[in-house]
Amino acid sequence: MRVRLPRRSLLAAAPALLLSGRGAAAAQPLETVRDWRTGNAALGPPALDSGRLYFCGTRTAGCVSPGTGTPLWERPHGLPGPAVFRPRLQGDRVVVGGRAGIACLGREDGRELWRHVARIQTGVPAVDPDTVVFGDGHEIVARDLQSGAERWRFAAIPDTLASYAPCISGGRVFAGPGDGVLYCLDLATGRRVWAQERRGLWQYLRQIHAADGILVAGSYKEQLFGIAPDDGSILWQFVAGNFINSHHLAGDLACLWSPTGWIYAIDILSGAVRWRHQTTDYRPGGGDWASLMAELTSRAGLLYTLDMDDTLRLLDLASGDLRGQGRVPGRVRHAVLPVGDRRVVFPMTDGSLRMTRMPFAR
């Protein structure tokens, strides 16, 4: 099934489709609850797990509790380059990394347990209870989470880069490493189960997610795909009319922003549009949002969006209606992390973490 929305119709913006967010008054500043200084010139996106915040950046990795003013621990990560990926938490381990390598740290104190230094360039890792899987150059690499021992390598086509995270689901690894092929590998051995060559549709796939017995993956062009995990056949594709920024799965919805000026919520089983919220009509005098480069995220029935003007807006996941907005005090490094009790954490451009409070979010 192919769902295509004509570019002209997307830009026409009939008044009946306009939702309340575009005409709203200017966003008021959010309340700053707490700042944490870190030993980094720049931070990657933070992570939340078991009520604690984990961060990494140019020099250090650390852990903070939202209720305290100083980090619970912070250590140099020792990688040969900045740790720019969002930390991955699994059991008593924290996996951090960037293009120069991957490090596995202890959750409680941050001590290094093992590391992988890139042969060429490491990609974003995927983690399950036993294994870390990531790209290094054109290869997919699996390491034991506890010991760091290499389990296997799978080589795609040389001179490509497996930069985006693979997906681990049902004892298999799904990866689109940049050669136009979607691979399904056995998690235990790295053996190829199947491969689908789709160079006419994509070079690589980003944000491969598994939910409800389906893979949801985006190309860097303008398509979002629903893919059968058994054989890689395409069940549906949604064409957004322009490139798709990273999509976010929330239950049975895939949410994404397109530069055509819309946030879409797509039913992951059918590929049908559940709702869309207009952000931009490209006409003078409107309440246009700035571009959305931060990944969308969700919590408690709300979709959190952050635009390049540092304005946070919350949409109802059921309807797409605007539920609140606020301007982040200071400059954000374009990531957003809701932590509950109306609190939202941002990595700032000065290397600090800032926790704010939304006056209207549940």
VEXFI-807780 format. One record per residue (C-alpha): residue in three letters; x, y, z; chain. Coordinates in Angstrom, 1 decimal, decimal comma, m for minus. Layout:
REC;rest;u;v;w;kette
REC;ALA;X;Y;Z;A
...
This chain:
REC;rest;u;v;w;kette
REC;MET;0,0;0,0;0,0;A
REC;ARG;1,4;3,4;m1,0;A
REC;VAL;0,1;6,5;0,7;A
REC;ARG;1,1;9,7;m1,1;A
REC;LEU;0,2;13,2;m0,2;A
REC;PRO;0,7;15,6;m3,1;A
REC;ARG;3,2;18,4;m2,4;A
REC;ARG;0,8;21,0;m3,7;A
REC;SER;m2,0;19,9;m1,3;A
REC;LEU;0,4;19,9;1,6;A
REC;LEU;1,4;23,5;1,0;A
REC;ALA;m2,1;24,8;0,2;A
REC;ALA;m3,1;24,6;3,9;A
REC;ALA;m6,9;24,9;3,8;A
REC;PRO;m8,2;26,8;6,8;A
REC;ALA;m10,3;23,9;7,9;A
REC;LEU;m7,1;21,9;8,5;A
REC;LEU;m5,4;24,5;10,7;A
REC;LEU;m5,1;23,5;14,3;A
REC;SER;m4,9;25,9;17,2;A
REC;GLY;m1,2;25,9;17,6;A
REC;ARG;m0,3;28,1;14,6;A
REC;GLY;m2,4;31,1;15,6;A
REC;ALA;m1,5;30,9;19,3;A
REC;ALA;0,2;33,8;21,1;A
REC;ALA;3,9;33,9;21,5;A
REC;ALA;5,2;31,1;23,8;A
REC;GLN;6,1;32,2;27,3;A
REC;PRO;9,5;31,2;28,9;A
REC;LEU;9,5;28,0;30,8;A
REC;GLU;10,4;27,9;34,4;A
REC;THR;14,0;26,8;35,1;A
REC;VAL;14,0;24,3;37,9;A
REC;ARG;17,7;23,2;38,0;A
REC;ASP;21,0;23,4;36,0;A
REC;TRP;23,7;20,9;36,0;A
REC;ARG;27,2;21,9;34,9;A
REC;THR;29,1;19,1;33,2;A
REC;GLY;32,7;18,8;32,1;A
REC;ASN;31,7;19,0;28,4;A
REC;ALA;31,9;21,7;25,8;A
REC;ALA;28,9;20,0;24,1;A
REC;LEU;26,5;17,3;25,1;A
REC;GLY;24,6;14,7;23,2;A
REC;PRO;21,0;13,9;23,9;A
REC;PRO;20,4;12,6;27,5;A
REC;ALA;18,6;9,5;28,5;A
REC;LEU;16,2;8,7;31,4;A
REC;ASP;16,2;5,3;33,1;A
REC;SER;14,8;4,3;36,5;A
REC;GLY;14,4;7,9;37,5;A
REC;ARG;17,9;8,9;36,7;A
REC;LEU;19,4;11,0;33,9;A
REC;TYR;22,4;9,9;32,0;A
REC;PHE;24,5;12,1;29,8;A
REC;CYS;27,7;12,1;27,7;A
REC;GLY;29,5;14,6;25,6;A
REC;THR;32,9;15,8;24,3;A
REC;ARG;34,8;14,6;27,4;A
REC;THR;32,8;13,0;30,1;A
REC;ALA;29,8;10,7;30,8;A
REC;GLY;27,7;11,1;34,0;A
REC;CYS;24,5;10,4;35,9;A
REC;VAL;22,3;12,9;37,8;A
REC;SER;19,2;12,6;39,9;A
REC;PRO;16,5;15,1;39,0;A
REC;GLY;16,1;15,9;42,7;A
REC;THR;19,8;16,8;43,4;A
REC;GLY;22,0;19,6;42,3;A
REC;THR;25,2;17,7;41,7;A
REC;PRO;25,9;14,6;39,5;A
REC;LEU;25,8;11,3;41,2;A
REC;TRP;28,9;10,5;39,2;A
REC;GLU;30,8;11,9;36,3;A
REC;ARG;33,9;10,5;34,7;A
REC;PRO;36,0;11,1;31,5;A
REC;HIS;34,8;8,5;29,0;A
REC;GLY;38,2;8,2;27,4;A
REC;LEU;37,0;7,8;23,9;A
REC;PRO;39,2;9,2;21,1;A
REC;GLY;36,4;11,5;20,0;A
REC;PRO;33,2;13,0;21,5;A
REC;ALA;30,4;10,7;22,7;A
REC;VAL;27,5;12,1;20,7;A
REC;PHE;25,0;9,2;20,8;A
REC;ARG;22,2;9,0;23,4;A
REC;PRO;23,3;6,7;26,2;A
REC;ARG;21,8;3,2;26,0;A
REC;LEU;20,9;1,6;29,4;A
REC;GLN;20,6;m2,2;29,9;A
REC;GLY;20,8;m3,9;33,3;A
REC;ASP;23,8;m2,5;35,2;A
REC;ARG;25,5;m1,2;32,0;A
REC;VAL;25,5;2,2;30,2;A
REC;VAL;26,7;2,2;26,6;A
REC;VAL;28,0;5,5;25,3;A
REC;GLY;29,8;6,4;22,1;A
REC;GLY;30,3;8,4;19,0;A
REC;ARG;32,0;8,1;15,6;A
REC;ALA;35,3;7,2;17,1;A
REC;GLY;34,2;4,3;19,3;A
REC;ILE;31,9;2,8;21,9;A
REC;ALA;32,4;2,4;25,6;A
REC;CYS;30,5;0,3;28,2;A
REC;LEU;30,3;1,8;31,7;A
REC;GLY;29,0;0,7;35,0;A
REC;ARG;25,6;2,2;35,7;A
REC;GLU;26,3;2,9;39,4;A
REC;ASP;29,7;4,6;39,2;A
REC;GLY;30,6;5,1;35,5;A
REC;ARG;33,8;3,0;35,6;A
REC;GLU;34,8;1,7;32,2;A
REC;LEU;34,1;m2,0;31,7;A
REC;TRP;35,2;m2,3;28,1;A
REC;ARG;35,5;m0,3;24,9;A
REC;HIS;35,5;m0,7;21,1;A
REC;VAL;37,7;1,8;19,2;A
REC;ALA;36,5;2,3;15,6;A
REC;ARG;38,4;0,7;12,8;A
REC;ILE;36,7;3,1;10,4;A
REC;GLN;33,7;4,9;12,0;A
REC;THR;31,2;3,5;14,6;A
REC;GLY;27,5;4,0;14,2;A
REC;VAL;24,7;4,3;16,8;A
REC;PRO;24,4;1,1;18,9;A
REC;ALA;21,4;m1,1;19,7;A
REC;VAL;21,4;m3,0;23,0;A
REC;ASP;19,6;m6,0;24,3;A
REC;PRO;20,1;m7,8;27,6;A
REC;ASP;23,1;m9,7;26,3;A
REC;THR;24,5;m8,0;23,2;A
REC;VAL;25,5;m4,6;21,7;A
REC;VAL;25,2;m4,3;18,0;A
REC;PHE;26,5;m1,4;15,9;A
REC;GLY;28,1;m0,5;12,6;A
REC;ASP;31,8;0,0;12,1;A
REC;GLY;32,4;1,2;8,6;A
REC;HIS;30,6;m1,1;6,3;A
REC;GLU;30,4;m3,9;8,9;A
REC;ILE;27,8;m4,8;11,5;A
REC;VAL;29,5;m5,8;14,7;A
REC;ALA;28,1;m7,7;17,7;A
REC;ARG;29,8;m7,6;21,1;A
REC;ASP;28,9;m9,3;24,4;A
REC;LEU;27,4;m6,7;26,7;A
REC;GLN;29,0;m8,0;29,8;A
REC;SER;32,5;m8,8;28,7;A
REC;GLY;32,9;m6,8;25,5;A
REC;ALA;34,1;m9,9;23,6;A
REC;GLU;33,4;m9,7;19,9;A
REC;ARG;30,7;m12,3;18,9;A
REC;TRP;30,6;m11,7;15,1;A
REC;ARG;31,0;m9,3;12,2;A
REC;PHE;28,9;m9,1;9,1;A
REC;ALA;30,3;m7,3;6,1;A
REC;ALA;28,1;m5,3;3,8;A
REC;ILE;29,4;m3,5;0,7;A
REC;PRO;32,8;m1,8;1,2;A
REC;ASP;33,0;2,0;1,1;A
REC;THR;29,6;2,4;2,8;A
REC;LEU;29,0;3,5;6,4;A
REC;ALA;26,6;1,7;8,8;A
REC;SER;25,8;4,9;10,7;A
REC;TYR;22,3;4,3;12,0;A
REC;ALA;21,3;2,0;14,7;A
REC;PRO;20,2;m1,6;13,8;A
REC;CYS;17,1;m3,0;15,4;A
REC;ILE;17,2;m6,1;17,6;A
REC;SER;13,9;m8,1;17,7;A
REC;GLY;12,9;m11,7;18,1;A
REC;GLY;16,5;m13,0;18,1;A
REC;ARG;17,3;m11,2;14,9;A
REC;VAL;19,1;m8,0;13,8;A
REC;PHE;17,7;m5,8;11,1;A
REC;ALA;20,1;m3,3;9,5;A
REC;GLY;20,1;m1,0;6,5;A
REC;PRO;23,8;m0,1;6,5;A
REC;GLY;24,0;2,2;3,4;A
REC;ASP;24,3;m0,1;0,5;A
REC;GLY;20,6;m0,1;m0,5;A
REC;VAL;19,9;m3,5;1,2;A
REC;LEU;17,9;m4,4;4,3;A
REC;TYR;19,6;m7,3;6,1;A
REC;CYS;18,1;m9,7;8,6;A
REC;LEU;20,8;m11,4;10,6;A
REC;ASP;20,7;m14,1;13,3;A
REC;LEU;21,5;m12,3;16,6;A
REC;ALA;23,5;m15,3;18,0;A
REC;THR;25,7;m16,0;15,0;A
REC;GLY;25,5;m13,1;12,6;A
REC;ARG;24,4;m15,5;9,8;A
REC;ARG;22,3;m13,8;7,1;A
REC;VAL;18,7;m14,9;7,3;A
REC;TRP;17,5;m12,8;4,4;A
REC;ALA;18,3;m9,7;2,5;A
REC;GLN;16,2;m7,3;0,4;A
REC;GLU;17,9;m5,1;m2,2;A
REC;ARG;15,9;m1,8;m2,5;A
REC;ARG;18,4;0,6;m4,0;A
REC;GLY;15,6;2,2;m6,0;A
REC;LEU;13,9;3,2;m2,8;A
REC;TRP;16,7;3,9;m0,3;A
REC;GLN;20,4;4,0;0,2;A
REC;TYR;20,2;3,4;3,9;A
REC;LEU;17,4;3,1;6,5;A
REC;ARG;17,3;5,1;9,7;A
REC;GLN;15,4;4,6;12,9;A
REC;ILE;14,4;1,0;12,3;A
REC;HIS;11,8;0,1;15,0;A
REC;ALA;9,9;m3,1;15,7;A
REC;ALA;6,4;m3,0;17,2;A
REC;ASP;3,2;m5,1;16,8;A
REC;GLY;4,9;m7,6;14,5;A
REC;ILE;6,1;m5,0;12,0;A
REC;LEU;9,3;m3,0;11,2;A
REC;VAL;8,9;0,7;10,8;A
REC;ALA;11,8;2,4;9,0;A
REC;GLY;12,5;5,7;7,4;A
REC;SER;14,6;6,5;4,4;A
REC;TYR;16,5;9,8;4,2;A
REC;LYS;14,3;10,8;1,2;A
REC;GLU;10,6;11,1;1,8;A
REC;GLN;9,3;7,7;2,6;A
REC;LEU;8,3;5,9;5,8;A
REC;PHE;8,0;2,1;5,4;A
REC;GLY;6,1;m0,7;7,1;A
REC;ILE;8,1;m3,9;6,5;A
REC;ALA;7,4;m7,5;7,3;A
REC;PRO;10,1;m8,9;9,6;A
REC;ASP;9,8;m12,5;8,2;A
REC;ASP;11,0;m11,7;4,7;A
REC;GLY;11,5;m7,9;4,3;A
REC;SER;8,5;m7,3;2,0;A
REC;ILE;7,1;m3,8;2,1;A
REC;LEU;3,6;m3,7;3,6;A
REC;TRP;3,1;0,0;3,1;A
REC;GLN;4,9;3,2;2,4;A
REC;PHE;4,0;6,7;3,3;A
REC;VAL;5,4;9,5;1,1;A
REC;ALA;5,6;12,8;3,0;A
REC;GLY;6,5;15,1;0,1;A
REC;ASN;9,9;16,0;1,4;A
REC;PHE;12,7;14,4;3,5;A
REC;ILE;11,5;12,9;6,8;A
REC;ASN;13,3;13,8;10,0;A
REC;SER;13,7;10,9;12,5;A
REC;HIS;10,3;9,3;13,3;A
REC;HIS;9,2;8,3;16,8;A
REC;LEU;7,0;5,3;17,7;A
REC;ALA;4,4;5,8;20,4;A
REC;GLY;2,2;2,7;20,8;A
REC;ASP;0,7;2,0;17,3;A
REC;LEU;1,6;5,4;15,9;A
REC;ALA;4,7;6,6;14,0;A
REC;CYS;5,1;10,3;14,4;A
REC;LEU;7,3;12,4;12,1;A
REC;TRP;7,8;16,0;11,0;A
REC;SER;8,2;16,9;7,3;A
REC;PRO;9,5;20,2;6,0;A
REC;THR;6,4;20,5;3,9;A
REC;GLY;5,0;21,9;7,2;A
REC;TRP;3,2;19,1;8,9;A
REC;ILE;3,6;16,7;11,8;A
REC;TYR;2,0;13,3;10,9;A
REC;ALA;0,8;10,5;13,0;A
REC;ILE;0,8;7,3;11,0;A
REC;ASP;m0,9;4,0;11,9;A
REC;ILE;1,9;1,5;11,9;A
REC;LEU;m0,3;m1,4;10,8;A
REC;SER;m1,9;0,2;7,8;A
REC;GLY;0,2;3,3;6,9;A
REC;ALA;m2,9;5,5;7,1;A
REC;VAL;m2,7;9,0;8,5;A
REC;ARG;m4,5;9,2;11,8;A
REC;TRP;m4,0;12,9;12,1;A
REC;ARG;m1,7;15,7;11,0;A
REC;HIS;m0,8;19,1;12,6;A
REC;GLN;0,3;22,0;10,5;A
REC;THR;3,5;23,7;11,6;A
REC;THR;4,2;26,0;8,6;A
REC;ASP;2,1;27,3;5,7;A
REC;TYR;5,0;29,4;4,1;A
REC;ARG;2,8;32,5;3,9;A
REC;PRO;3,7;35,8;5,5;A
REC;GLY;2,0;36,8;8,7;A
REC;GLY;1,4;33,3;10,0;A
REC;GLY;2,5;31,7;13,3;A
REC;ASP;4,9;29,4;11,6;A
REC;TRP;7,1;27,1;13,6;A
REC;ALA;10,8;26,9;13,0;A
REC;SER;12,2;23,6;11,6;A
REC;LEU;12,2;20,6;13,9;A
REC;MET;15,6;18,9;14,0;A
REC;ALA;15,3;17,5;17,5;A
REC;GLU;13,9;14,0;17,6;A
REC;LEU;10,2;13,8;18,6;A
REC;THR;9,5;12,0;21,8;A
REC;SER;6,4;11,2;23,9;A
REC;ARG;5,2;10,7;27,5;A
REC;ALA;1,8;10,2;29,1;A
REC;GLY;m0,2;10,7;26,0;A
REC;LEU;1,6;13,8;24,8;A
REC;LEU;4,0;14,3;21,8;A
REC;TYR;7,0;16,6;22,7;A
REC;THR;8,3;18,7;19,8;A
REC;LEU;11,2;21,2;19,9;A
REC;ASP;11,9;23,6;17,1;A
REC;MET;15,1;25,4;16,1;A
REC;ASP;13,9;28,6;17,8;A
REC;ASP;13,9;26,6;21,1;A
REC;THR;10,1;26,5;21,5;A
REC;LEU;8,7;23,4;23,0;A
REC;ARG;5,2;22,4;22,0;A
REC;LEU;3,1;19,5;23,2;A
REC;LEU;0,5;17,8;21,0;A
REC;ASP;m2,2;15,3;22,1;A
REC;LEU;m1,2;11,9;20,7;A
REC;ALA;m4,8;10,9;20,2;A
REC;SER;m5,9;14,0;18,2;A
REC;GLY;m2,9;16,1;17,3;A
REC;ASP;m4,3;19,1;19,1;A
REC;LEU;m1,9;21,6;20,7;A
REC;ARG;m1,9;21,2;24,5;A
REC;GLY;0,8;23,6;25,5;A
REC;GLN;3,9;25,5;24,5;A
REC;GLY;6,8;27,4;26,1;A
REC;ARG;10,1;28,9;25,2;A
REC;VAL;13,2;27,3;26,6;A
REC;PRO;15,3;29,8;28,5;A
REC;GLY;18,7;29,7;26,7;A
REC;ARG;20,0;27,9;23,6;A
REC;VAL;19,3;24,2;23,3;A
REC;ARG;21,4;21,6;21,5;A
REC;HIS;18,2;20,4;20,0;A
REC;ALA;17,1;17,4;22,1;A
REC;VAL;14,2;17,1;24,5;A
REC;LEU;13,6;14,7;27,3;A
REC;PRO;10,4;14,7;29,4;A
REC;VAL;11,0;13,2;32,9;A
REC;GLY;7,6;13,4;34,5;A
REC;ASP;5,9;15,8;37,0;A
REC;ARG;5,8;18,4;34,2;A
REC;ARG;9,6;18,5;34,0;A
REC;VAL;11,5;18,5;30,8;A
REC;VAL;15,3;18,3;30,4;A
REC;PHE;17,4;19,8;27,6;A
REC;PRO;21,1;19,7;26,7;A
REC;MET;22,3;23,3;26,4;A
REC;THR;24,8;24,7;24,0;A
REC;ASP;27,2;25,6;26,8;A
REC;GLY;27,5;21,9;27,9;A
REC;SER;25,1;22,0;30,8;A
REC;LEU;21,8;20,2;31,4;A
REC;ARG;18,8;22,3;32,1;A
REC;MET;15,6;21,1;33,7;A
REC;THR;12,5;23,2;33,2;A
REC;ARG;8,9;22,9;34,2;A
REC;MET;5,8;23,1;31,9;A
REC;PRO;2,9;24,8;33,7;A
REC;PHE;0,3;23,0;31,7;A
REC;ALA;1,6;19,5;30,8;A
REC;ARG;0,3;16,5;32,6;A
